[in-house]
Amino acid sequence: MSDIHKGCLVESIAGRDKGKLFLVVGLSQERASIVDGDLRKTSKPKLKNLKHLRFVSDNMNQRVLNKIETDTKLEDAEVRKALRLFLSEEVNDG
């Protein structure tokens, strides 16, 4: 079973967006709706097969998580900021 769930960070491991980080905003049986706030806006998330995603982290901004869980409108700027913060923490930790 996959660790991928709403609100987690994933990396694309196949396709044109291979190697990019995304936030999971929706989930069905075999696909995830993913956004990065830049090329994939919250208004039009990309549907991606779960086989083509790798779980990265649960370490996400609590405000962003709350919005995802309550289906409140999530702004692209919030997604970009959350991804940027995660990447800067990874650089500082590693």
C-alpha positions, 0 to 999 in steps of 0.5 A: 500500500502507498504512503501517499495521502492528501496533504503530503509532498510527492516527487514525480518519478515519470513523465515530463515533470520527473524530479519535481515536487508536488503537493497532493490535494486530492486522491482517488483509488489510482490517481492523485491530484497534485499541484505546485502552485507554479505550472500546476495551479490549484485551479487545475491540478494534475491527475497523476497515476500513483505508480508515477509518484514517490512519497517524500514527506508529511512535513507540511505547513499546518495552515496548508494542511487544514485547508486541504482537509477542509476543502477550503480554497488553497492559494497558489502562493501558499503552495509555492511558499510551503514547497520553498520552505520544505526545500530550504529545510532539506538543504539546511538539514542535509 
